[in-house]
Amino acid sequence: GAQRASVDSEPIELSIREWDVLVYLLRNLGKVVRKEAIIETLCDWKTDISLNAVEVYISRLRNKLDDHGIHIRTVRGFGYLLEEPAA
């Protein structure tokens, strides 16, 4: 099953895990979130999630969202920051 998000009424297909990561980033908009915190949020998936897996989901989200002006920044040594869109 996939979730559908839309930006400027343009649909974007997301996997359930990508959706969960995006929701977490949106809840923390403008704040740096640690990879470990993302893993903790996703641990109800009943599987072990690696830091590498988080990087893969972030990478996929970037590919799908960058063109729409939504940027996930890597903050080296800390985690990720979903930047507030420029008005």
Backbone torsions as a table, in degrees:
resi	resn	phi	psi	omega
1	GLY	NA	142.1	179.1
2	ALA	-120.1	158.6	174.8
3	GLN	-106.6	154.3	178.6
4	ARG	-120.1	127.3	173.2
5	ALA	-112.9	164.6	174.1
6	SER	-141.4	145.9	176.5
7	VAL	-124.0	124.5	-176.1
8	ASP	49.5	45.5	179.5
9	SER	59.0	16.9	174.4
10	GLU	-100.3	119.1	-175.3
11	PRO	-70.1	145.3	177.3
12	ILE	-129.8	122.5	179.2
13	GLU	-82.0	128.1	178.4
14	LEU	-127.5	143.0	171.7
15	SER	-70.4	165.4	-179.4
16	ILE	-59.6	-40.8	-179.7
17	ARG	-68.8	-40.3	176.4
18	GLU	-61.0	-42.1	178.5
19	TRP	-59.0	-47.8	-178.1
20	ASP	-61.8	-40.6	178.6
21	VAL	-65.3	-43.6	-179.6
22	LEU	-62.9	-43.8	178.9
23	VAL	-59.4	-43.6	179.7
24	TYR	-62.1	-44.3	178.9
25	LEU	-63.3	-39.6	179.2
26	LEU	-64.9	-37.8	178.5
27	ARG	-65.4	-23.7	-178.7
28	ASN	-114.0	31.1	-176.4
29	LEU	-51.6	129.2	178.0
30	GLY	81.2	2.3	178.1
31	LYS	-116.8	149.5	176.0
32	VAL	-79.5	129.3	176.3
33	VAL	-114.6	137.3	179.6
34	ARG	-77.3	149.2	176.7
35	LYS	-57.2	-39.2	-178.6
36	GLU	-61.8	-36.2	179.0
37	ALA	-67.4	-36.7	176.9
38	ILE	-64.5	-43.3	179.1
39	ILE	-60.5	-44.3	-179.9
40	GLU	-60.6	-38.3	179.1
41	THR	-64.3	-32.9	-174.0
42	LEU	-96.1	0.1	-170.8
43	CYS	-70.4	-8.8	174.8
44	ASP	-74.0	5.2	175.6
45	TRP	-77.2	-2.5	177.2
46	LYS	65.4	20.0	177.4
47	THR	-137.0	159.9	175.8
48	ASP	-78.6	128.1	178.5
49	ILE	-106.5	129.5	179.4
50	SER	-92.7	163.1	174.8
51	LEU	-59.3	-36.2	178.9
52	ASN	-62.0	-38.9	179.5
53	ALA	-62.7	-41.5	178.3
54	VAL	-59.8	-43.2	179.4
55	GLU	-60.3	-38.5	179.2
56	VAL	-64.3	-45.1	-179.3
57	TYR	-64.7	-41.0	178.6
58	ILE	-62.5	-44.1	179.9
59	SER	-60.1	-44.2	179.3
60	ARG	-64.4	-41.6	178.4
61	LEU	-62.0	-42.1	178.5
62	ARG	-59.0	-45.5	-179.2
63	ASN	-58.9	-36.5	-176.2
64	LYS	-84.7	-25.5	-171.8
65	LEU	-106.7	-25.5	-175.7
66	ASP	-54.8	-42.3	-178.4
67	ASP	-62.8	-19.6	-178.0
68	HIS	-96.7	8.2	177.5
69	GLY	80.8	15.9	177.9
70	ILE	-105.7	119.4	-172.4
71	HIS	-118.8	131.7	173.9
72	ILE	-106.2	114.6	-177.3
73	ARG	-95.3	140.0	172.5
74	THR	-87.2	126.5	175.4
75	VAL	-106.2	102.2	-171.8
76	ARG	-52.0	131.5	177.6
77	GLY	81.5	-6.9	-178.6
78	PHE	-120.2	-59.4	-176.6
79	GLY	161.2	-131.4	-173.2
80	TYR	-129.6	153.6	179.3
81	LEU	-132.6	119.5	171.9
82	LEU	-85.5	112.2	-175.0
83	GLU	-75.4	142.0	174.8
84	GLU	-67.2	132.5	-177.8
85	PRO	-61.8	143.2	175.3
86	ALA	-68.3	134.6	-176.8
87	ALA	-69.0	NA	NA
